[in-house]
Amino acid sequence: MSVSARKTLILNADGAPLSTWPLSFVTPEEAIKTLYRDRAIVLEEWPDVFRSPSVEVRIPKILMLRNYAPVHAKPKFCRRSVFLRDGFACQYCGNKFDSEELTFDHVVPRSLGGQTIWENIVTACVACNSAKQNQAPNMSAKKGAKGGYLRPLKPPRQPSTAELLRAGLKLLDPETKQNFGDWLYWDTELEK
């Protein structure tokens, strides 16, 4: 792997990743700058090096910040956070989709007074969103019922930042898990 293709994982001072989706990576150049500014310590290095006429520096693989960077107690209400909360699955039919194939649905439509808030937004596939249209959910109907008046499989709610971090870890690709998995254990069940 070329030096420019390497990535450096940045961990907070408590050892947790700053974010998981996307994972808190920086380029090797940014990692070196962070080190020279004395803002982080090296936990692990790649075998590759940067060379200059007078200095050879190994590329950091894992950096941990010296000072704790506050992580907001309330997650940001945005597309990525809603997709993570709902597991990239339609909340009406339960099928998983790529983000491009999902839409947002107001459980209580805006035309009926519904607001754009955590507790009223779910991810929906195009087919289910089209079937529901601007109808209020039929909470007495079977979950996932077809033909309009759909009911969400689970009620929408505001997730915690920790829940979104765990959800992001589940979506990491195998190569990232192989290279950085020892440092991303936040979703691993502890032995009794």
Secondary structure, DSSP 8 states (H G I E B T S, - for coil): --GGG--EEEE-TTS-BS-BTTB-EE-HHHHHHHHHTT-EEEEEEEEEEEE-SS-EEEEEEEEEESS-----SS---SHHHHHHHTTTB-TTT--B--GGGEEEEESS-GGGT--SSGGGEEEEEHHHHHHHTT----TTS-TT-SSS----SS------HHHHHHHHHHT--HHHHHHHGGG--TTS----
